[in-house]
Amino acid sequence: MYTPEDAPVHRREITGLISNIKNLLETITEVQANSFENRRVDQLRTMCISNCGISTTVLHVALDASDEKYLETVQAGDTATTAYLNSCRLPTDRFYGIKARLINFLEENI
């Protein structure tokens, strides 16, 4: 998941153990996202779904059709999944053009 560029940026203050753990989790998530942005192989095999600005540590989004944030994340997941599957090619498909040309060659020459 990624955070949209227009999502609000917030400063992380440490006021105790819980906020320290929360900030650590947020930082680890950001490091993972930065690593992903710099590795093309990860980008090709990963479906990118917006988190709609919901922080990793926010747990109050209800799994309920009346919750707007829930509906927004479901729609983001549906849109990203559809786009990914429409552009996805199986590894065996990489050689489809070669196989088709070989079949044509064999049919013409045998």
Stockholm file with secondary structure:
# STOCKHOLM 1.0

chainA/1-110         MYTPEDAPVHRREITGLISNIKNLLETITEVQANSFENRRVDQLRTMCISNCGISTTVLHVALDASDEKYLETVQAGDTATTAYLNSCRLPTDRFYGIKARLINFLEENI
#=GR chainA/1-110 SS CBCCTTSCCCCCCCCSHHHHHHHHHHHHHHHHHHHHHTCHHHHHTCCCCBCTTCCTTCCCCCSSTTCHHHHHHHHHHHHHHHHHHHHCCCGGGGGHHHHHHHHHHHHHHC
#=GC SS_cons         CBCCTTSCCCCCCCCSHHHHHHHHHHHHHHHHHHHHHTCHHHHHTCCCCBCTTCCTTCCCCCSSTTCHHHHHHHHHHHHHHHHHHHHCCCGGGGGHHHHHHHHHHHHHHC
//
